Amino acid sequence: MTQTIVRNGTVVSLDPDVGDLDEADVLIEDGEIVEVGTGLSASNAEEIDASDHIVIPGLVDSHIHLAQTQVRGIAGDWSLMGEYFDHMLGNITGLYRPEDMYLGGLFGAFEKLHTGTTTALDWSYPNTLEHGERAVDALQDAGLRAVYTYGPPGDDAAKWWYESDVGLPEEKIRELHEEKIRDDDLLSLALGLRGPDFCTDETARGDLELARDLGVLSTIHMGAALWPSSVYGDDYQGFGCLEDLLGPDVNVAHGNHFSQDDVDHAVEQGVSFSSTPEVEMQMGHGIPVTGKVLEAGGRPAWGVDVCSNVSGDMGSQMRIGMQLQRMFDNQAVLEGDEEVTEVSISARDTLEMATIEGAKALDMADEIGTITPGKRADLVLIDASDFMTAPSHSPVQTVVFQSDPSHIDIVLVDGEVVKRDGELTNPKLHEEFDRFVASGERLLEEAGIEL
């Protein structure tokens, strides 16, 4: 048995039964949290000093495209309908070799871990089975807990997008699941569905039914763009042909153009929503679905989405998403000729959306998302003694408003330290760096992208 004890920290468990504890310990055995309290004893345990640190559950990114990491910094001035579809889906993704998938995923996963995200849903566009295998290799080599999402290949936008009648490659998906994912405790599989926004009704239903047959999550890009009336008629049709297939194993990425009735119905059926506020604000997706999900009695999960234009830091997303929704809620009060006397989403709310709500969306709420005995030990230790974070009068507000990745000293995934003293411990960070940079340079050169 391997034991570790995180000693004497300010524990923000996000579990209402455990609560928030000062000068508290977290005892870990073989990657599992077994006890949270003060003055715990463990004679043979490795000790991690958490004095002057805030201990939180690892953050969960419920929607990101990790393979775009080596082309980061190219899409910051792109819109969804103007440049992104043409340049990324219609050009760059078709140029990816299996090693590009590996290097983008590896360094994207490193960024996740460095910034306190211990779990991510990696929405992937594998051109071949080998592309998918190398993408999974990257997640395994990085040590990230992940949901590898097998989406449509990125080599032929006309075939796989718009009004596609081609279903996801079932044989390749099953082989990847059996050979690379099923027996890995840190990995699970999801299917990346296009839904009726991007394929025929028969294809959309077939893809979702394939996910159900495999017993895996379906995550769907929906409601992020307004297509011509020839596709949808005068109004966006929401879930359309999938309305009778909704359930807790369905996750919607974006959902900006859903009506309140659509969201009400989806939340009632257990559907989760992943909002990626920074990308949606830039690229013209529309107003984030956050407010509608809250109105329906649910809570969204946060995600980064397109790391070719924004940072992979989940702390930014939970802060931006919260403040944006506060702005909309405040404006509604002001337009009613009243003064704003309280804010809507709290700092704790948005931290929970970046942890336990993400875990729920990925069907992992029994494993991660809170610091709870019986769950896996995915933990983040944040320095609360730095001149930028001290004094920490409210640990939750320090985490949400004052801390940034430079304050993340230690990160554990499944009880294993992957970041210590502010530095990642994985030697591949340095061993593969030159290949990572060269991959990005080649992709942009072959794509003819000039900045």
ABEGO torsion letter per residue (X at the ends): XBBBBBBGBBBBAGBAAAEBBBGBBBBBBGGBBABBEBGBBBAABBBBBABGBBBBBBBBBABBBAAAAAABGAAAABBAAAAAAAAAAAAAAAABBAAAAAAAAAAAAAAAAAAGBABBBBBBBBABAAAAAAAAAAAAAAGBBBBBBBBBBAABAAAABEBBABBBBAAAAAAAAAAAAAABAABBBBBBBAEAAABBAAAAAAAAAAAAAAGBBBBBBBGABBBBAAAAEABBAEAEAAAAABBAABBBBGGAABBAAAAAAAAAAGBBBBBBAAAAAAAGAEBBAAAAAAAAGBBBBBBAEBAAABBABAAAAAAAAAAAAAAAAAAAAAAAGBBBABBBBBAAAAAAAABAAAAAAAGAAAABGBBBBGBBBBBBBBBAABAAAOBBABAAAAAAAABBAAABABBBBGGBBABBGGBBABAAAAAAAAAAAAAAAAAAAAAGBBX
